[in-house]
Amino acid sequence: MKYSKKLFFALFALAMSQTAYSAPQPLDNVAVQLNDGIILESEISNMIANVTANAKKSNQTLPSAEALRTQVIERLILTRLQLQTAQRIGLSIGDLQLDQTIENIAKEQKATVAEMQQELEKDGVSFSQYREQLREEITLGEIQRIQVQRRIQVSPQEISSLVKLIEEQGLKDVEFQIGHILIEIPNDPTSEQLDSSSKRADIVIKRLNDGEDFRSTAIASSSGPKALEGGIWDFMNINEMPTLFAEVISGAKKGEIFGPIKSGSGFHIIKVMDTRGLQTQEIDEVKSRHILLKPSPILSDDRAQAMLANFLRDIRNGDAEFDKLARQYSEDPGSATKGGELGWAEPSLYVPEFSQTLASLTPGQISEPFRTSHGWHIVQLEDRRKTDATDKFNSNRAQQLIFRRKFNEELQNWLDEMRSDAYIEIFEPENLRG
């Protein structure tokens, strides 16, 4: 599994383990009882400190201390519930997997692990703390995948319908960055509760229309899953975003605000924060043919190489034809009967030595004998072309988009169910008690 630089350094911008910037606490209190676990007051204080420090660095304003505390507690509750589920099913991320992930991150940075460690410590982050936070983030990703993926089914009819939609509307060319604020309503709300939530939503959207900062408003007011990120969702194609978003976003422009839109969970306010176009997917392809000889106890490496050298000499002299030699001698069952023809393909599909050899040839040229893990080859590059692969990718892309949309929806459903089934008691901090 590949983890990007952005993912693992972003976690320090918001959800870093709760000891990064805080001074040692002489005393601590239980702030939340969560099933058979607890959340300490120091964890809340330290995450608030982290959010505040990062908001200051990015010149981002924050809501009141009470609103920020509520958002942080909610984030910690959901995180802890997921970790409890992972522990219950025996999911753990071992040191070997963790070390490999860190090595991959370092490679993406074109740095060594030691250099990356120095950079972290220069920023005041201990490497051991980074490791454990990374372990937690991987665990959260794995438990979400395990628990949510099995709830998702994508039918062939859904794929074909989306492929048709993509082709007809051209929505494949646009991605949207969405801002989302959810004004929550209780389960089975009274008319007074519903009216109260509706009025709150109207106030929020009026403030936004009057120019109030969306991110600050979301942190202060939203009950949505991205509240602590200022309500901002990463760029999404219209077909992968939650259905509620997709229904109002089509044809929208940057800066437009929609809502309040009522659903079972509350009143939604949606803003198009940004848009960007997608480039047509163009790939390089090669058309080639080859002859393969596989060394064996009967056919030595040297003998296989020598035979191909003789074939090459005869072809160049006009004493033999490539396709006839391939049919007679090649040991590649997929191409031998077709005169060695491999057809059009992306070079990256072949083993590295084969791909590199093709890259060195000009159309019509035949290589010298060379070795791969399959055996000895000569290959002829017949032609090169650039291909618009958009149509080719549409089916796979549609499946991925539908899956991601359903994953986002089912993830929120799973989190809601897990929270509603949990025993949660939030204790008021002593300094707020009367």
Residue pairs with C-beta under 8 A, 6 or more apart in sequence:
2 104
3 101
3 104
3 105
3 138
4 108
5 105
5 108
5 109
7 137
8 105
8 134
8 137
11 133
11 134
11 137
12 20
12 125
12 130
12 133
13 54
14 50
14 51
14 54
14 228
14 229
15 47
15 50
15 75
15 79
15 133
16 50
16 125
16 129
16 133
17 129
17 132
17 133
17 136
18 42
18 43
18 46
18 47
18 50
19 46
19 129
20 46
20 50
20 124
20 125
20 129
21 46
21 49
21 50
21 53
21 124
22 42
22 45
22 46
22 49
25 42
25 45
28 40
28 41
28 42
29 40
29 41
29 427
29 429
29 430
30 38
30 39
30 40
30 41
30 427
31 38
31 39
31 40
31 41
31 43
31 44
31 73
31 426
31 427
31 429
32 38
32 39
32 73
32 76
32 77
32 424
32 425
32 426
32 427
33 423
33 424
33 425
33 427
34 77
34 80
34 81
34 84
34 422
34 423
34 424
35 81
35 84
35 422
35 423
37 80
37 84
39 73
39 76
39 77
39 80
41 429
43 76
44 69
44 72
44 73
44 76
47 72
47 75
47 76
48 65
48 68
48 69
48 72
51 62
51 68
51 72
51 228
52 62
52 68
54 60
55 61
55 62
60 215
60 216
60 230
61 213
61 216
62 68
62 216
62 219
62 220
63 216
63 219
63 220
63 221
64 220
67 219
67 220
67 221
68 219
68 220
71 219
71 227
71 228
72 228
73 426
74 223
74 227
75 228
77 419
77 422
77 424
78 415
78 418
78 419
79 136
79 140
81 415
81 418
81 419
81 422
82 139
82 140
82 143
82 144
82 415
82 418
83 136
83 139
83 140
83 143
85 143
85 147
85 418
86 92
86 139
86 140
86 142
86 143
89 143
89 146
91 139
91 142
91 143
91 146
92 139
93 135
93 138
93 139
93 142
97 138
98 131
98 134
98 135
98 138
101 134
101 138
102 113
102 116
102 131
102 134
103 113
105 116
106 112
106 113
106 115
106 116
109 116
111 119
117 127
120 126
120 127
120 130
121 127
144 411
144 414
147 414
148 407
148 410
148 411
148 414
149 407
151 410
151 413
151 414
152 403
152 406
152 407
152 410
154 399
154 402
154 403
154 406
158 398
158 402
159 395
159 398
159 399
159 402
162 239
162 398
162 401
162 402
163 394
163 395
163 398
165 171
165 239
166 172
166 239
166 394
166 397
166 398
167 391
167 394
171 237
171 238
171 239
171 250
172 237
172 278
172 390
172 394
172 397
173 277
173 278
174 237
174 238
174 275
174 276
174 277
174 278
175 235
175 236
175 237
175 275
175 276
175 277
175 278
176 235
176 236
176 237
176 238
176 241
176 245
176 249
176 252
176 272
176 274
176 275
177 232
177 233
177 234
177 235
177 236
177 272
177 273
177 274
177 275
177 276
178 232
178 233
178 236
178 241
178 245
178 249
178 270
178 271
178 272
178 273
179 214
179 215
179 218
179 230
179 231
179 232
179 233
179 270
179 271
179 272
179 273
180 218
180 222
180 224
180 226
180 231
180 232
180 233
180 245
180 268
180 269
180 270
180 271
181 204
181 214
181 217
181 218
181 221
181 222
181 224
181 231
181 259
181 268
181 269
181 270
182 222
182 223
182 224
182 227
182 265
182 266
182 267
182 268
182 269
183 197
183 200
183 201
183 204
183 221
183 222
183 223
183 260
183 266
183 267
183 268
183 269
184 197
184 223
184 265
184 266
185 193
185 194
185 197
185 265
185 266
185 267
186 193
189 197
197 266
197 267
198 260
198 262
198 267
200 221
200 267
201 259
201 260
201 266
201 267
201 269
202 260
204 217
204 221
204 260
204 269
205 257
205 259
205 260
205 269
207 217
208 214
208 217
208 257
208 269
208 271
209 257
214 230
214 231
214 271
214 273
215 230
215 231
215 232
216 230
217 231
218 224
218 226
218 227
218 230
218 231
218 232
219 227
219 228
219 230
219 231
222 231
223 266
224 231
224 268
225 412
225 415
226 232
226 233
232 273
233 241
233 245
235 274
235 276
236 245
236 404
237 278
237 401
238 245
238 246
238 249
238 250
239 246
239 398
239 401
239 402
239 405
240 400
240 401
240 402
240 404
240 405
240 408
241 249
241 405
241 408
242 405
242 408
242 409
243 405
243 409
244 261
244 263
244 268
244 270
245 270
246 405
248 258
248 261
248 270
249 258
249 270
249 272
252 258
252 272
253 272
253 275
254 272
254 273
254 274
254 275
255 271
255 272
256 271
256 272
257 269
257 270
257 271
258 269
258 270
258 271
259 267
259 268
259 269
259 270
260 267
260 268
260 269
261 267
261 268
261 269
261 270
262 268
265 416
280 388
280 390
281 388
281 389
281 390
281 393
282 386
282 387
282 388
282 389
283 346
283 386
283 387
283 389
284 346
284 347
284 384
284 385
284 386
284 387
285 344
285 345
285 346
285 347
285 384
285 385
285 386
285 387
286 344
286 345
286 346
286 347
286 358
286 381
286 382
286 383
286 384
287 342
287 343
287 344
287 345
287 381
287 382
287 383
287 384
287 385
288 342
288 345
288 358
288 379
288 380
288 381
288 382
289 322
289 323
289 326
289 335
289 339
289 340
289 341
289 342
289 379
289 380
289 382
290 326
290 330
290 332
290 335
290 340
290 342
290 354
290 377
290 378
290 379
290 380
291 308
291 311
291 322
291 325
291 326
291 329
291 330
291 340
291 377
291 378
292 330
292 331
292 332
292 374
292 375
292 376
292 377
293 299
293 304
293 307
293 308
293 329
293 330
293 331
293 375
293 376
293 377
294 304
294 331
294 374
294 375
294 376
295 301
295 303
295 304
295 375
295 376
301 371
301 376
304 375
304 376
305 369
305 371
305 376
307 329
308 369
308 376
308 377
308 378
309 368
309 369
311 320
311 325
311 329
311 378
312 366
312 368
312 369
312 378
314 320
314 325
315 321
315 322
315 325
315 366
316 366
322 339
322 340
322 366
322 380
323 339
323 340
323 341
324 339
325 340
326 335
326 336
326 339
326 340
327 336
327 337
327 339
327 340
330 336
330 340
331 375
332 340
332 374
335 341
335 342
340 380
344 385
344 387
347 355
347 358
347 359
348 355
350 358
351 372
351 373
351 374
353 370
353 371
353 372
353 373
354 372
354 377
354 379
357 367
357 370
357 377
357 379
358 379
358 381
360 367
361 367
361 379
361 380
361 381
362 381
363 381
363 382
363 383
363 384
364 380
364 381
364 382
365 380
365 381
366 378
366 379
366 380
367 377
367 378
367 379
367 380
368 378
369 376
369 377
369 378
370 376
370 377
370 378
371 377
